[in-house]
């Protein structure tokens, strides 16, 4: 059996980081060298346009392309109104895509970010649908998922570590745990 080994370290061209939880001056590195950062948010009861604007501030300095993926579109009765509430993100040049994270045809809308040689990182709150979307892009159930709480649509932090996953499209995807702050 051949073992994987590191052959070279690539120069850093982008870096996604945030303030460490509970710390005032420490930084937590989330991803190095992503080509794109996709902020994933559910269109359910946890939908919060102000939170998405805060994510834009977090990811805009990373050096990567930024897009917003709104999951659970099939469960939302007012998708168009919620999309309209994100016009400020579009005005900043960000793509905003509503989709069903369990539907491969719907997830195909992410092809510009997940193509050959591209690395994309998914960030967002717990329960947003990052791992469900990862499984859909892979075509297999690789990442653990769980239902959100019915009372407030909040996630349960099922993903507890980062995973760098090769995609059938030729790209790479970094699935991250939900952000608590």
C-alpha positions as CSV (number, residue, x, y, z in Angstrom):
1,X,0.0,0.0,0.0
2,X,1.4,3.4,-1.0
3,X,1.3,6.1,1.6
4,X,0.4,9.7,0.8
5,X,3.3,12.1,1.3
6,X,3.8,15.8,1.1
7,X,5.8,16.6,-2.0
8,X,6.0,20.4,-1.9
9,X,4.6,23.4,0.0
10,X,2.8,25.9,-2.2
11,X,3.2,29.6,-1.7
12,X,0.2,31.2,0.0
13,X,-2.0,33.2,-2.3
14,X,-5.1,33.4,-0.1
15,X,-5.9,32.9,3.6
16,X,-9.2,32.7,5.4
17,X,-9.0,33.4,9.1
18,X,-11.1,34.8,12.0
19,X,-10.6,35.9,15.5
20,X,-10.3,32.9,17.8
21,X,-13.4,32.3,19.9
22,X,-13.2,34.0,23.2
23,X,-9.8,35.6,22.4
24,X,-9.3,39.3,21.6
25,X,-6.0,39.1,19.7
26,X,-5.5,35.6,18.5
27,X,-6.4,34.5,15.0
28,X,-7.8,31.1,14.0
29,X,-6.7,29.9,10.5
30,X,-9.6,28.3,8.6
31,X,-8.2,27.6,5.2
32,X,-5.1,28.4,3.2
33,X,-5.1,28.9,-0.6
34,X,-8.8,28.6,-1.3
35,X,-9.8,29.9,-4.7
36,X,-13.3,30.5,-3.5
37,X,-15.2,30.8,-0.2
38,X,-18.8,29.8,-0.3
39,X,-20.8,31.0,2.7
40,X,-23.6,28.5,3.2
41,X,-26.9,29.6,5.0
42,X,-30.2,27.9,5.3
43,X,-33.4,29.6,4.1
44,X,-35.2,28.1,7.2
45,X,-35.8,29.7,10.6
46,X,-32.1,30.5,11.1
47,X,-31.9,32.8,8.0
48,X,-30.3,36.1,9.0
49,X,-29.2,38.7,6.4
50,X,-27.1,40.7,9.0
51,X,-25.1,37.5,9.8
52,X,-24.4,37.0,6.1
53,X,-23.2,40.6,5.8
54,X,-20.8,39.8,8.8
55,X,-19.6,36.8,6.9
56,X,-18.8,39.0,3.9
57,X,-16.6,41.1,6.1
58,X,-14.9,38.0,7.4
59,X,-14.2,36.4,4.0
60,X,-13.6,39.5,1.9
61,X,-10.1,39.9,3.0
62,X,-9.1,36.3,2.3
63,X,-8.0,36.9,-1.3
64,X,-10.5,34.3,-2.6
65,X,-13.7,34.7,-4.6
66,X,-16.8,34.9,-2.4
67,X,-20.3,33.5,-3.1
68,X,-23.4,32.9,-0.9
69,X,-25.2,29.6,-1.2
70,X,-28.7,29.5,0.4
71,X,-29.8,26.0,1.1
72,X,-33.2,24.5,1.9
73,X,-34.9,26.4,-0.9
74,X,-37.5,23.6,-1.2
75,X,-38.7,24.2,2.3
76,X,-38.9,28.0,2.1
77,X,-42.2,29.7,0.9
78,X,-40.7,33.1,0.4
79,X,-37.4,32.4,-1.4
80,X,-37.7,35.5,-3.7
81,X,-38.3,37.9,-0.7
82,X,-35.3,36.4,1.1
83,X,-33.1,36.8,-2.0
84,X,-34.2,40.4,-2.3
85,X,-33.1,41.0,1.3
86,X,-29.6,40.2,0.2
87,X,-29.3,42.8,-2.5
88,X,-26.5,44.5,-0.5
89,X,-24.4,41.3,-1.0
90,X,-25.1,41.4,-4.8
91,X,-24.1,45.1,-4.9
92,X,-20.7,44.0,-3.5
93,X,-20.3,41.7,-6.5
94,X,-21.1,38.5,-4.7
95,X,-23.1,35.7,-6.3
96,X,-26.1,34.7,-4.3
97,X,-27.6,31.2,-5.2
98,X,-30.6,29.5,-3.7
99,X,-30.7,25.7,-4.1
100,X,-31.7,22.4,-2.7
101,X,-28.5,20.9,-1.2
102,X,-29.9,17.4,-1.7
103,X,-30.5,17.8,-5.4
104,X,-27.6,17.1,-7.8
105,X,-29.1,19.2,-10.6
106,X,-29.5,22.1,-8.2
107,X,-26.0,21.7,-6.8
108,X,-24.6,21.8,-10.4
109,X,-25.1,25.6,-10.1
110,X,-21.8,25.6,-8.1
111,X,-19.8,24.2,-11.1
112,X,-17.9,27.6,-11.6
113,X,-16.4,27.2,-8.1
114,X,-15.8,23.4,-8.0
115,X,-14.1,22.8,-11.4
116,X,-10.8,21.1,-12.1
117,X,-7.9,22.5,-10.1
118,X,-10.1,24.8,-7.9
119,X,-10.3,24.6,-4.1
120,X,-13.4,25.8,-2.5
121,X,-14.1,26.1,1.2
122,X,-17.6,26.0,2.7
123,X,-18.3,28.1,5.8
124,X,-21.4,29.0,7.7
125,X,-23.4,28.4,10.8
126,X,-24.0,24.9,12.2
127,X,-27.0,23.4,10.5
128,X,-26.7,25.5,7.3
129,X,-26.3,22.4,5.1
130,X,-22.5,22.4,4.4
131,X,-22.1,18.7,4.9
132,X,-25.4,17.9,3.0
133,X,-24.1,20.0,0.1
134,X,-20.7,18.2,0.3
135,X,-22.4,14.8,0.1
136,X,-24.5,16.0,-2.9
137,X,-21.4,17.3,-4.8
138,X,-19.7,13.9,-4.1
139,X,-22.7,11.8,-5.0
140,X,-22.2,9.7,-1.9
141,X,-22.9,10.1,1.8
142,X,-19.4,10.8,3.1
143,X,-20.0,13.5,5.7
144,X,-22.2,13.0,8.7
145,X,-25.4,15.1,8.8
146,X,-28.2,15.6,11.3
147,X,-31.5,17.4,11.4
148,X,-31.6,20.9,12.9
149,X,-33.6,21.6,16.0
150,X,-37.3,22.0,15.1
151,X,-37.8,24.8,17.6
152,X,-35.2,27.3,16.1
153,X,-33.6,25.6,13.1
154,X,-30.2,25.7,14.8
155,X,-27.6,23.0,14.0
156,X,-26.1,20.5,16.3
157,X,-22.4,20.8,15.3
158,X,-22.3,17.4,13.7
159,X,-19.1,18.2,11.8
160,X,-16.3,18.5,14.3
161,X,-13.2,18.8,12.0
162,X,-12.1,20.1,8.6
163,X,-12.0,17.7,5.7
164,X,-10.2,18.3,2.4
165,X,-12.1,16.2,-0.1
166,X,-11.4,15.6,-3.8
167,X,-14.5,16.2,-5.9
168,X,-15.6,14.2,-9.0
169,X,-15.5,17.5,-10.9
170,X,-11.7,17.7,-10.4
171,X,-11.8,20.3,-7.7
172,X,-11.2,20.1,-4.0
173,X,-13.7,21.0,-1.3
174,X,-12.9,21.9,2.3
175,X,-15.9,21.2,4.6
176,X,-15.6,23.1,7.9
177,X,-17.4,22.8,11.3
178,X,-20.2,25.4,11.9
179,X,-19.0,28.7,13.3
180,X,-20.2,29.5,16.7
181,X,-19.4,33.3,16.6
